[in-house]
Amino acid sequence: SDVCSSDLSELHTYQMLSDRQRDPTIAASELADITFHKGALTVEVLYALACEGMSLRERELVHLVGGTLQLLDDYQDKAPDTRAGFTTKATRGEIHWRELWTKLNGLEDQLARYYGPRRAARFVAETRLQLLAAGVGSLTTKGRLPTHPRYHEGGARPMRLLLSRGSNVQVDSPSTTTGHRERPAAGAQTTQPPPEAQA
């Protein structure tokens, strides 16, 4: 559509402007403008390809989604962007995990008014999972979480602990031929139950 073509042209302009992000002295206002519009227009173009007839309010919400996702993407890519000399709000320390979490809460509220609380909650919940994963990765990079934790003195791994039988569990072995429990052979001594069980 004509609207989609116009958005695509504008998106290309902002993608070209993003080359300014290689300048570490880029103004904060310019950085914020490029960041928001790259994300907003990307999502709008993709949405317009699938759904025609977007209302003005829906376009505003789509822009809000795209701008928020771009901030999340920058937060996730903080380390590689820093190594590449690419300036983002994350590499400058201008966006933090808690701020992104607050933005997602606000995003859910606005989406719920238009799309309904259930659809909004489902979408934002998936985005929160990405943010949680990025937050854990950030803590690990900073050395706040051990990369090779010791689970206990014996060094057992979580899966081994999960599958190990507890000392208070007694298992009767089934017969491999009949499917019934094995019976002691004639004349064999059997283990007597403890006194409290005989009472």
TIRO-2110 file (N, C-alpha, C; in Angstrom, 1 decimal):
// TIRO-2110
0.8, -1.2, 0.0, N, 1, A
0.0, 0.0, 0.0, CA, 1, A
0.9, 1.2, 0.0, C, 1, A
0.2, 2.4, -0.3, N, 2, A
1.0, 3.7, -0.3, CA, 2, A
1.5, 4.0, 1.1, C, 2, A
0.7, 3.7, 2.1, N, 3, A
1.2, 4.0, 3.5, CA, 3, A
2.4, 3.1, 3.8, C, 3, A
2.4, 1.9, 3.5, N, 4, A
3.5, 1.0, 3.7, CA, 4, A
4.7, 1.4, 3.0, C, 4, A
4.6, 1.9, 1.8, N, 5, A
5.7, 2.4, 1.0, CA, 5, A
6.3, 3.6, 1.6, C, 5, A
5.4, 4.5, 2.1, N, 6, A
5.9, 5.7, 2.8, CA, 6, A
6.7, 5.4, 4.1, C, 6, A
6.1, 4.4, 4.8, N, 7, A
6.8, 4.0, 6.1, CA, 7, A
8.1, 3.4, 5.8, C, 7, A
8.2, 2.6, 4.7, N, 8, A
9.4, 1.9, 4.3, CA, 8, A
10.5, 2.9, 3.9, C, 8, A
10.1, 3.9, 3.2, N, 9, A
11.0, 5.0, 2.8, CA, 9, A
11.5, 5.7, 4.1, C, 9, A
10.6, 6.0, 5.0, N, 10, A
11.0, 6.7, 6.2, CA, 10, A
12.0, 5.8, 7.1, C, 10, A
11.7, 4.5, 7.1, N, 11, A
12.5, 3.6, 7.8, CA, 11, A
13.9, 3.6, 7.3, C, 11, A
14.0, 3.6, 5.9, N, 12, A
15.3, 3.6, 5.3, CA, 12, A
16.1, 4.8, 5.6, C, 12, A
15.4, 5.9, 5.8, N, 13, A
16.1, 7.2, 6.1, CA, 13, A
16.7, 7.1, 7.5, C, 13, A
15.9, 6.5, 8.5, N, 14, A
16.4, 6.3, 9.8, CA, 14, A
17.5, 5.3, 9.9, C, 14, A
17.4, 4.3, 9.1, N, 15, A
18.5, 3.3, 9.1, CA, 15, A
19.8, 3.9, 8.6, C, 15, A
19.7, 4.8, 7.7, N, 16, A
20.9, 5.5, 7.2, CA, 16, A
21.4, 6.5, 8.3, C, 16, A
20.5, 7.1, 9.0, N, 17, A
20.9, 8.0, 10.1, CA, 17, A
21.5, 7.3, 11.2, C, 17, A
21.3, 6.0, 11.4, N, 18, A
21.8, 5.2, 12.5, CA, 18, A
23.4, 5.1, 12.3, C, 18, A
23.9, 5.4, 11.2, N, 19, A
25.4, 5.5, 11.0, CA, 19, A
26.0, 6.6, 12.0, C, 19, A
25.1, 7.5, 12.4, N, 20, A
25.6, 8.5, 13.3, CA, 20, A
25.9, 7.9, 14.7, C, 20, A
25.4, 6.7, 14.9, N, 21, A
25.6, 6.1, 16.2, CA, 21, A
27.0, 5.6, 16.4, C, 21, A
27.8, 5.7, 15.3, N, 22, A
29.2, 5.3, 15.4, CA, 22, A
30.0, 6.5, 16.0, C, 22, A
29.4, 7.6, 16.2, N, 23, A
30.0, 8.8, 16.8, CA, 23, A
29.7, 8.8, 18.3, C, 23, A
30.7, 8.6, 19.1, N, 24, A
30.4, 8.5, 20.6, CA, 24, A
29.9, 9.8, 21.2, C, 24, A
30.1, 10.9, 20.4, N, 25, A
29.6, 12.2, 20.9, CA, 25, A
28.2, 12.6, 20.4, C, 25, A
27.5, 11.7, 19.8, N, 26, A
26.2, 12.0, 19.3, CA, 26, A
25.3, 12.5, 20.4, C, 26, A
24.5, 13.5, 20.1, N, 27, A
23.7, 14.2, 21.1, CA, 27, A
22.6, 13.2, 21.6, C, 27, A
22.3, 13.3, 22.9, N, 28, A
21.3, 12.4, 23.5, CA, 28, A
20.0, 12.4, 22.8, C, 28, A
19.5, 13.6, 22.5, N, 29, A
18.2, 13.8, 21.8, CA, 29, A
18.2, 13.2, 20.4, C, 29, A
19.3, 13.3, 19.7, N, 30, A
19.4, 12.7, 18.4, CA, 30, A
19.4, 11.1, 18.5, C, 30, A
20.2, 10.6, 19.5, N, 31, A
20.2, 9.2, 19.7, CA, 31, A
18.9, 8.6, 20.1, C, 31, A
18.1, 9.4, 20.9, N, 32, A
16.8, 8.9, 21.3, CA, 32, A
15.9, 8.9, 20.1, C, 32, A
15.9, 9.9, 19.3, N, 33, A
15.1, 10.0, 18.1, CA, 33, A
15.3, 8.8, 17.1, C, 33, A
16.6, 8.6, 16.8, N, 34, A
17.0, 7.5, 15.9, CA, 34, A
16.5, 6.1, 16.5, C, 34, A
16.8, 5.9, 17.8, N, 35, A
16.5, 4.7, 18.4, CA, 35, A
15.0, 4.4, 18.3, C, 35, A
14.2, 5.4, 18.7, N, 36, A
12.7, 5.2, 18.7, CA, 36, A
12.2, 4.9, 17.3, C, 36, A
12.6, 5.7, 16.4, N, 37, A
12.0, 5.6, 15.0, CA, 37, A
12.4, 4.3, 14.3, C, 37, A
13.7, 3.9, 14.5, N, 38, A
14.1, 2.6, 13.9, CA, 38, A
13.2, 1.5, 14.3, C, 38, A
13.0, 1.4, 15.6, N, 39, A
12.1, 0.3, 16.1, CA, 39, A
10.7, 0.5, 15.8, C, 39, A
10.2, 1.8, 15.9, N, 40, A
8.8, 2.0, 15.6, CA, 40, A
8.4, 1.8, 14.2, C, 40, A
9.2, 2.2, 13.3, N, 41, A
8.9, 2.1, 11.8, CA, 41, A
9.1, 0.7, 11.3, C, 41, A
10.1, 0.0, 11.9, N, 42, A
10.3, -1.4, 11.6, CA, 42, A
9.0, -2.3, 11.9, C, 42, A
8.5, -2.1, 13.1, N, 43, A
7.3, -2.9, 13.5, CA, 43, A
6.1, -2.4, 12.7, C, 43, A
6.0, -1.1, 12.4, N, 44, A
4.9, -0.6, 11.6, CA, 44, A
4.8, -1.2, 10.2, C, 44, A
6.0, -1.3, 9.6, N, 45, A
6.1, -1.8, 8.2, CA, 45, A
5.7, -3.3, 8.3, C, 45, A
6.2, -4.1, 9.2, N, 46, A
5.9, -5.5, 9.3, CA, 46, A
4.4, -5.7, 9.6, C, 46, A
3.8, -4.9, 10.5, N, 47, A
2.4, -5.0, 10.8, CA, 47, A
1.5, -4.6, 9.7, C, 47, A
1.9, -3.6, 8.9, N, 48, A
1.1, -3.1, 7.8, CA, 48, A
1.1, -4.1, 6.7, C, 48, A
2.1, -4.9, 6.6, N, 49, A
2.1, -6.0, 5.5, CA, 49, A
1.1, -7.1, 5.8, C, 49, A
0.8, -7.3, 7.1, N, 50, A
-0.1, -8.3, 7.5, CA, 50, A
-1.5, -7.8, 7.7, C, 50, A
-1.7, -6.5, 8.2, N, 51, A
-3.0, -5.9, 8.5, CA, 51, A
-3.1, -4.6, 7.8, C, 51, A
-4.1, -4.4, 7.0, N, 52, A
-4.4, -3.1, 6.4, CA, 52, A
-5.4, -2.3, 7.2, C, 52, A
-5.5, -1.1, 6.9, N, 53, A
-6.5, -0.2, 7.6, CA, 53, A
-6.2, 0.1, 9.0, C, 53, A
-4.9, 0.3, 9.3, N, 54, A
-4.5, 0.6, 10.7, CA, 54, A
-5.1, 2.0, 11.1, C, 54, A
-5.7, 2.1, 12.3, N, 55, A
-6.2, 3.3, 12.8, CA, 55, A
-5.1, 4.2, 13.3, C, 55, A
-5.4, 5.5, 13.5, N, 56, A
-4.4, 6.4, 14.1, CA, 56, A
-3.9, 5.9, 15.4, C, 56, A
-4.9, 5.5, 16.3, N, 57, A
-4.5, 5.0, 17.6, CA, 57, A
-3.7, 3.8, 17.6, C, 57, A
-4.1, 2.9, 16.7, N, 58, A
-3.3, 1.6, 16.6, CA, 58, A
-1.9, 1.9, 16.1, C, 58, A
-1.8, 2.8, 15.2, N, 59, A
-0.4, 3.2, 14.7, CA, 59, A
0.4, 3.7, 15.8, C, 59, A
-0.2, 4.5, 16.7, N, 60, A
0.6, 5.0, 17.9, CA, 60, A
1.0, 3.9, 18.8, C, 60, A
0.2, 2.9, 19.0, N, 61, A
0.5, 1.8, 19.8, CA, 61, A
1.6, 0.9, 19.2, C, 61, A
1.5, 0.7, 17.9, N, 62, A
2.5, 0.0, 17.1, CA, 62, A
3.9, 0.7, 17.3, C, 62, A
3.9, 2.0, 17.2, N, 63, A
5.1, 2.7, 17.3, CA, 63, A
5.7, 2.5, 18.7, C, 63, A
4.8, 2.6, 19.7, N, 64, A
5.2, 2.4, 21.1, CA, 64, A
5.8, 1.0, 21.3, C, 64, A
5.2, 0.0, 20.7, N, 65, A
5.8, -1.4, 20.8, CA, 65, A
7.1, -1.4, 20.1, C, 65, A
7.2, -0.9, 18.9, N, 66, A
8.5, -0.9, 18.2, CA, 66, A
9.6, -0.2, 18.9, C, 66, A
9.3, 1.0, 19.5, N, 67, A
10.3, 1.8, 20.2, CA, 67, A
10.8, 1.1, 21.4, C, 67, A
9.9, 0.4, 22.1, N, 68, A
10.2, -0.3, 23.4, CA, 68, A
11.1, -1.5, 23.0, C, 68, A
10.7, -2.3, 22.0, N, 69, A
11.5, -3.4, 21.5, CA, 69, A
12.9, -3.1, 21.1, C, 69, A
13.0, -1.9, 20.5, N, 70, A
14.3, -1.4, 20.1, CA, 70, A
15.2, -1.2, 21.3, C, 70, A
14.7, -0.6, 22.3, N, 71, A
15.4, -0.4, 23.6, CA, 71, A
15.8, -1.7, 24.2, C, 71, A
14.9, -2.7, 24.2, N, 72, A
15.2, -4.0, 24.7, CA, 72, A
16.3, -4.7, 23.9, C, 72, A
16.3, -4.5, 22.6, N, 73, A
17.3, -5.1, 21.7, CA, 73, A
18.7, -4.5, 22.0, C, 73, A
18.7, -3.1, 22.2, N, 74, A
19.9, -2.5, 22.5, CA, 74, A
20.5, -2.9, 23.8, C, 74, A
19.6, -3.2, 24.8, N, 75, A
20.0, -3.6, 26.1, CA, 75, A
20.6, -5.0, 26.0, C, 75, A
20.0, -5.9, 25.2, N, 76, A
20.5, -7.2, 25.0, CA, 76, A
21.9, -7.2, 24.3, C, 76, A
22.1, -6.2, 23.4, N, 77, A
23.3, -6.2, 22.5, CA, 77, A
24.3, -5.2, 23.1, C, 77, A
24.2, -4.9, 24.4, N, 78, A
25.1, -3.9, 25.0, CA, 78, A
26.6, -4.3, 24.8, C, 78, A
26.9, -5.5, 25.1, N, 79, A
28.3, -6.0, 25.0, CA, 79, A
28.9, -5.9, 23.6, C, 79, A
28.2, -6.6, 22.6, N, 80, A
28.7, -6.5, 21.2, CA, 80, A
28.7, -5.1, 20.6, C, 80, A
27.7, -4.3, 21.0, N, 81, A
27.7, -2.9, 20.5, CA, 81, A
28.9, -2.1, 21.0, C, 81, A
29.2, -2.4, 22.3, N, 82, A
30.3, -1.7, 22.9, CA, 82, A
31.6, -2.0, 22.2, C, 82, A
31.8, -3.3, 22.0, N, 83, A
33.0, -3.8, 21.3, CA, 83, A
33.1, -3.2, 19.9, C, 83, A
32.0, -3.1, 19.2, N, 84, A
32.0, -2.6, 17.8, CA, 84, A
32.0, -1.0, 17.8, C, 84, A
32.0, -0.4, 18.9, N, 85, A
32.0, 1.1, 18.9, CA, 85, A
30.7, 1.7, 18.4, C, 85, A
29.6, 1.0, 18.7, N, 86, A
28.3, 1.5, 18.2, CA, 86, A
27.6, 2.0, 19.4, C, 86, A
27.2, 3.3, 19.4, N, 87, A
26.6, 4.0, 20.5, CA, 87, A
25.1, 3.7, 20.6, C, 87, A
24.6, 3.3, 21.8, N, 88, A
23.2, 3.2, 22.0, CA, 88, A
22.9, 3.7, 23.4, C, 88, A
21.7, 3.8, 23.8, N, 89, A
21.3, 4.3, 25.1, CA, 89, A
21.8, 3.3, 26.2, C, 89, A
21.9, 2.0, 25.8, N, 90, A
22.4, 1.0, 26.7, CA, 90, A
24.0, 1.1, 26.9, C, 90, A
24.7, 1.3, 25.8, N, 91, A
26.2, 1.4, 26.0, CA, 91, A
26.5, 2.7, 26.8, C, 91, A
25.7, 3.7, 26.7, N, 92, A
25.9, 4.9, 27.5, CA, 92, A
25.4, 4.8, 28.9, C, 92, A
24.8, 3.7, 29.2, N, 93, A
24.2, 3.6, 30.6, CA, 93, A
23.0, 4.4, 30.8, C, 93, A
22.3, 4.8, 29.7, N, 94, A
21.1, 5.6, 29.9, CA, 94, A
19.8, 4.8, 29.9, C, 94, A
19.9, 3.5, 29.8, N, 95, A
18.7, 2.7, 29.9, CA, 95, A
19.1, 1.5, 30.8, C, 95, A
18.3, 1.2, 31.8, N, 96, A
18.6, 0.1, 32.7, CA, 96, A
17.5, -0.9, 32.7, C, 96, A
17.8, -2.1, 33.3, N, 97, A
16.8, -3.2, 33.4, CA, 97, A
15.5, -2.7, 34.1, C, 97, A
15.6, -2.1, 35.2, N, 98, A
14.4, -1.7, 35.9, CA, 98, A
13.6, -0.7, 35.1, C, 98, A
14.2, 0.2, 34.4, N, 99, A
13.5, 1.1, 33.6, CA, 99, A
12.8, 0.4, 32.5, C, 99, A
13.4, -0.6, 31.9, N, 100, A
12.7, -1.3, 30.8, CA, 100, A
11.5, -2.1, 31.4, C, 100, A
11.7, -2.6, 32.6, N, 101, A
10.6, -3.4, 33.2, CA, 101, A
9.4, -2.4, 33.4, C, 101, A
9.7, -1.2, 33.8, N, 102, A
8.6, -0.2, 34.1, CA, 102, A
7.9, 0.1, 32.7, C, 102, A
8.7, 0.3, 31.7, N, 103, A
8.2, 0.6, 30.4, CA, 103, A
7.3, -0.5, 29.9, C, 103, A
7.6, -1.8, 30.1, N, 104, A
6.8, -2.9, 29.7, CA, 104, A
5.4, -2.9, 30.5, C, 104, A
5.5, -2.5, 31.8, N, 105, A
4.3, -2.4, 32.5, CA, 105, A
3.3, -1.3, 31.9, C, 105, A
3.9, -0.2, 31.6, N, 106, A
3.1, 0.9, 31.0, CA, 106, A
2.6, 0.5, 29.6, C, 106, A
3.4, -0.3, 28.8, N, 107, A
3.0, -0.7, 27.5, CA, 107, A
1.8, -1.7, 27.6, C, 107, A
1.9, -2.6, 28.6, N, 108, A
0.8, -3.5, 28.8, CA, 108, A
-0.5, -2.8, 29.1, C, 108, A
-0.5, -1.8, 29.9, N, 109, A
-1.7, -1.0, 30.3, CA, 109, A
-2.3, -0.4, 29.0, C, 109, A
-1.5, 0.2, 28.2, N, 110, A
-2.0, 0.9, 27.0, CA, 110, A
-2.5, -0.1, 26.0, C, 110, A
-1.8, -1.2, 25.8, N, 111, A
-2.3, -2.2, 24.9, CA, 111, A
-3.6, -2.8, 25.3, C, 111, A
-3.7, -3.0, 26.6, N, 112, A
-4.9, -3.6, 27.2, CA, 112, A
-6.2, -2.8, 26.9, C, 112, A
-6.1, -1.5, 26.9, N, 113, A
-7.2, -0.6, 26.6, CA, 113, A
-7.7, -0.7, 25.2, C, 113, A
-6.8, -1.2, 24.3, N, 114, A
-7.2, -1.3, 22.9, CA, 114, A
-7.5, -2.7, 22.4, C, 114, A
-6.6, -3.6, 22.8, N, 115, A
-6.7, -5.0, 22.4, CA, 115, A
-7.3, -5.9, 23.4, C, 115, A
-7.5, -5.4, 24.7, N, 116, A
-8.0, -6.3, 25.7, CA, 116, A
-6.9, -6.8, 26.6, C, 116, A
-7.2, -7.0, 27.9, N, 117, A
-6.1, -7.3, 28.9, CA, 117, A
-5.5, -8.7, 28.6, C, 117, A
-6.2, -9.7, 28.1, N, 118, A
-5.7, -11.0, 27.9, CA, 118, A
-4.6, -11.0, 26.8, C, 118, A
-5.0, -10.4, 25.6, N, 119, A
-4.0, -10.3, 24.5, CA, 119, A
-2.8, -9.5, 24.9, C, 119, A
-3.0, -8.4, 25.6, N, 120, A
-1.9, -7.5, 26.0, CA, 120, A
-1.0, -8.3, 26.9, C, 120, A
-1.5, -9.0, 27.9, N, 121, A
-0.7, -9.7, 28.9, CA, 121, A
0.1, -10.8, 28.2, C, 121, A
-0.5, -11.5, 27.3, N, 122, A
0.3, -12.5, 26.6, CA, 122, A
1.5, -12.0, 25.8, C, 122, A
1.3, -10.9, 25.1, N, 123, A
2.3, -10.3, 24.3, CA, 123, A
3.5, -9.8, 25.3, C, 123, A
3.1, -9.0, 26.3, N, 124, A
4.1, -8.4, 27.1, CA, 124, A
4.8, -9.5, 28.0, C, 124, A
4.1, -10.6, 28.4, N, 125, A
4.7, -11.6, 29.1, CA, 125, A
5.9, -12.2, 28.4, C, 125, A
5.7, -12.5, 27.1, N, 126, A
6.8, -13.0, 26.3, CA, 126, A
8.0, -12.0, 26.2, C, 126, A
7.7, -10.7, 26.2, N, 127, A
8.7, -9.7, 26.1, CA, 127, A
9.5, -9.7, 27.5, C, 127, A
8.7, -9.8, 28.5, N, 128, A
9.3, -9.8, 29.9, CA, 128, A
10.3, -11.0, 30.0, C, 128, A
10.0, -12.1, 29.4, N, 129, A
10.9, -13.3, 29.5, CA, 129, A
12.2, -12.9, 28.8, C, 129, A
12.2, -12.2, 27.7, N, 130, A
13.4, -11.8, 27.0, CA, 130, A
14.2, -10.9, 27.9, C, 130, A
13.5, -10.0, 28.6, N, 131, A
14.2, -9.0, 29.4, CA, 131, A
14.8, -9.7, 30.6, C, 131, A
14.1, -10.7, 31.2, N, 132, A
14.7, -11.4, 32.3, CA, 132, A
15.9, -12.2, 31.9, C, 132, A
15.9, -12.8, 30.7, N, 133, A
17.1, -13.5, 30.2, CA, 133, A
18.2, -12.6, 30.0, C, 133, A
17.9, -11.4, 29.5, N, 134, A
19.0, -10.4, 29.2, CA, 134, A
19.5, -9.9, 30.5, C, 134, A
18.7, -9.8, 31.5, N, 135, A
19.2, -9.3, 32.8, CA, 135, A
20.1, -10.3, 33.5, C, 135, A
19.8, -11.6, 33.4, N, 136, A
20.6, -12.6, 34.0, CA, 136, A
22.0, -12.7, 33.2, C, 136, A
21.9, -12.5, 31.9, N, 137, A
23.1, -12.5, 31.1, CA, 137, A
24.0, -11.3, 31.5, C, 137, A
23.4, -10.2, 31.8, N, 138, A
24.1, -9.0, 32.1, CA, 138, A
24.8, -9.2, 33.5, C, 138, A
24.1, -9.8, 34.4, N, 139, A
24.7, -10.1, 35.8, CA, 139, A
25.9, -11.0, 35.6, C, 139, A
25.8, -12.1, 34.8, N, 140, A
26.8, -13.0, 34.6, CA, 140, A
28.1, -12.3, 34.0, C, 140, A
27.8, -11.5, 33.0, N, 141, A
28.9, -10.7, 32.4, CA, 141, A
29.7, -9.9, 33.4, C, 141, A
28.9, -9.3, 34.3, N, 142, A
29.5, -8.4, 35.3, CA, 142, A
30.2, -9.2, 36.4, C, 142, A
30.0, -10.5, 36.4, N, 143, A
30.6, -11.3, 37.5, CA, 143, A
29.8, -11.4, 38.7, C, 143, A
28.5, -11.0, 38.7, N, 144, A
27.7, -11.0, 39.9, CA, 144, A
27.1, -12.4, 40.1, C, 144, A
27.1, -13.2, 39.0, N, 145, A
26.6, -14.6, 39.1, CA, 145, A
27.7, -15.5, 38.7, C, 145, A
27.9, -16.7, 39.4, N, 146, A
29.0, -17.6, 39.1, CA, 146, A
28.6, -18.3, 37.8, C, 146, A
29.6, -18.4, 36.9, N, 147, A
29.4, -19.1, 35.6, CA, 147, A
29.5, -20.6, 35.8, C, 147, A
30.2, -21.1, 36.8, N, 148, A
30.3, -22.5, 37.1, CA, 148, A
30.0, -22.8, 38.5, C, 148, A
28.7, -22.7, 38.9, N, 149, A
28.4, -22.8, 40.3, CA, 149, A
28.6, -24.2, 40.9, C, 149, A
29.0, -24.3, 42.2, N, 150, A
29.1, -25.6, 42.8, CA, 150, A
27.8, -25.9, 43.6, C, 150, A
27.2, -27.0, 43.2, N, 151, A
25.8, -27.2, 43.7, CA, 151, A
25.8, -27.7, 45.2, C, 151, A
26.8, -28.6, 45.5, N, 152, A
27.0, -29.0, 46.9, CA, 152, A
28.4, -29.6, 47.0, C, 152, A
28.8, -30.0, 48.2, N, 153, A
30.1, -30.5, 48.4, CA, 153, A
30.5, -31.6, 47.5, C, 153, A
29.5, -32.5, 47.2, N, 154, A
29.8, -33.7, 46.3, CA, 154, A
30.0, -33.3, 44.9, C, 154, A
29.6, -32.1, 44.5, N, 155, A
29.8, -31.7, 43.1, CA, 155, A
28.7, -32.3, 42.2, C, 155, A
27.6, -32.8, 42.7, N, 156, A
26.6, -33.4, 41.8, CA, 156, A
25.9, -32.3, 41.0, C, 156, A
25.6, -32.6, 39.7, N, 157, A
24.9, -31.7, 38.9, CA, 157, A
23.4, -31.7, 39.1, C, 157, A
22.7, -30.7, 38.7, N, 158, A
21.3, -30.6, 39.0, CA, 158, A
20.5, -31.8, 38.5, C, 158, A
20.8, -32.3, 37.2, N, 159, A
20.1, -33.4, 36.7, CA, 159, A
20.3, -34.7, 37.5, C, 159, A
21.5, -34.9, 38.0, N, 160, A
21.8, -36.1, 38.8, CA, 160, A
21.0, -36.0, 40.1, C, 160, A
20.9, -34.8, 40.7, N, 161, A
20.2, -34.7, 41.9, CA, 161, A
18.7, -34.9, 41.7, C, 161, A
18.2, -34.5, 40.5, N, 162, A
16.8, -34.6, 40.2, CA, 162, A
16.4, -36.1, 40.1, C, 162, A
17.3, -36.9, 39.4, N, 163, A
17.0, -38.3, 39.1, CA, 163, A
17.4, -39.2, 40.2, C, 163, A
18.1, -38.8, 41.2, N, 164, A
18.6, -39.7, 42.3, CA, 164, A
17.4, -40.0, 43.2, C, 164, A
17.3, -41.3, 43.6, N, 165, A
16.3, -41.7, 44.6, CA, 165, A
16.6, -41.3, 46.0, C, 165, A
15.7, -40.7, 46.7, N, 166, A
15.9, -40.3, 48.1, CA, 166, A
16.1, -41.5, 49.0, C, 166, A
16.8, -41.3, 50.1, N, 167, A
17.1, -42.4, 51.0, CA, 167, A
15.8, -42.9, 51.7, C, 167, A
14.7, -42.1, 51.7, N, 168, A
13.5, -42.5, 52.4, CA, 168, A
12.5, -43.2, 51.4, C, 168, A
13.0, -43.6, 50.2, N, 169, A
12.1, -44.2, 49.2, CA, 169, A
12.5, -45.6, 49.0, C, 169, A
11.5, -46.6, 49.2, N, 170, A
11.7, -48.0, 48.9, CA, 170, A
11.0, -48.4, 47.7, C, 170, A
11.7, -49.1, 46.8, N, 171, A
11.1, -49.5, 45.5, CA, 171, A
11.1, -51.0, 45.4, C, 171, A
9.9, -51.5, 45.1, N, 172, A
9.8, -53.0, 44.8, CA, 172, A
10.0, -53.2, 43.4, C, 172, A
11.0, -54.1, 43.1, N, 173, A
11.4, -54.4, 41.7, CA, 173, A
10.3, -55.3, 41.0, C, 173, A
9.8, -54.9, 39.9, N, 174, A
8.8, -55.7, 39.2, CA, 174, A
9.5, -56.9, 38.5, C, 174, A
8.8, -58.0, 38.3, N, 175, A
9.4, -59.1, 37.6, CA, 175, A
9.5, -58.8, 36.1, C, 175, A
10.6, -59.2, 35.5, N, 176, A
10.8, -58.9, 34.1, CA, 176, A
10.0, -59.9, 33.2, C, 176, A
9.4, -60.9, 33.8, N, 177, A
8.7, -61.8, 32.9, CA, 177, A
7.2, -61.8, 33.1, C, 177, A
6.7, -61.7, 34.4, N, 178, A
5.2, -61.8, 34.6, CA, 178, A
4.6, -60.4, 34.8, C, 178, A
5.4, -59.4, 35.2, N, 179, A
4.9, -58.1, 35.4, CA, 179, A
4.4, -58.0, 36.9, C, 179, A
4.5, -59.1, 37.7, N, 180, A
4.1, -59.0, 39.1, CA, 180, A
5.4, -58.8, 39.9, C, 180, A
5.1, -58.4, 41.2, N, 181, A
6.3, -58.2, 42.1, CA, 181, A
6.9, -59.6, 42.4, C, 181, A
8.3, -59.5, 42.5, N, 182, A
9.0, -60.7, 42.7, CA, 182, A
8.7, -61.2, 44.2, C, 182, A
8.5, -62.5, 44.3, N, 183, A
8.3, -63.1, 45.6, CA, 183, A
9.6, -63.8, 46.1, C, 183, A
9.9, -63.8, 47.4, N, 184, A
11.1, -64.5, 47.8, CA, 184, A
11.0, -66.0, 47.6, C, 184, A
12.1, -66.6, 47.3, N, 185, A
12.2, -68.0, 47.1, CA, 185, A
11.8, -68.8, 48.3, C, 185, A
11.3, -70.0, 48.2, N, 186, A
11.0, -70.8, 49.3, CA, 186, A
12.1, -71.1, 50.2, C, 186, A
11.9, -70.9, 51.5, N, 187, A
12.9, -71.1, 52.5, CA, 187, A
13.8, -69.9, 52.7, C, 187, A
13.7, -68.9, 51.9, N, 188, A
14.5, -67.7, 52.0, CA, 188, A
14.1, -66.8, 53.2, C, 188, A
15.0, -66.2, 53.9, N, 189, A
14.7, -65.4, 55.0, CA, 189, A
14.1, -64.0, 54.4, C, 189, A
13.1, -63.6, 55.1, N, 190, A
12.5, -62.3, 54.7, CA, 190, A
12.8, -61.3, 55.8, C, 190, A
12.9, -60.0, 55.3, N, 191, A
13.2, -58.9, 56.3, CA, 191, A
11.9, -58.6, 57.1, C, 191, A
12.0, -58.7, 58.4, N, 192, A
10.9, -58.4, 59.2, CA, 192, A
10.6, -56.9, 59.3, C, 192, A
9.4, -56.5, 59.4, N, 193, A
9.1, -55.1, 59.4, CA, 193, A
9.5, -54.5, 60.8, C, 193, A
9.7, -53.3, 60.9, N, 194, A
10.1, -52.7, 62.2, CA, 194, A
9.0, -52.8, 63.2, C, 194, A
9.3, -52.8, 64.5, N, 195, A
8.4, -53.0, 65.6, CA, 195, A
7.1, -52.1, 65.5, C, 195, A
7.3, -50.9, 65.1, N, 196, A
6.1, -50.0, 65.1, CA, 196, A
5.1, -50.4, 64.0, C, 196, A
5.6, -51.1, 62.9, N, 197, A
4.7, -51.6, 61.9, CA, 197, A
3.9, -52.8, 62.3, C, 197, A
4.5, -53.6, 63.3, N, 198, A
3.8, -54.8, 63.8, CA, 198, A
2.7, -54.5, 64.8, C, 198, A
2.7, -53.3, 65.4, N, 199, A
1.8, -52.9, 66.4, CA, 199, A
0.4, -52.8, 65.9, C, 199, A
END
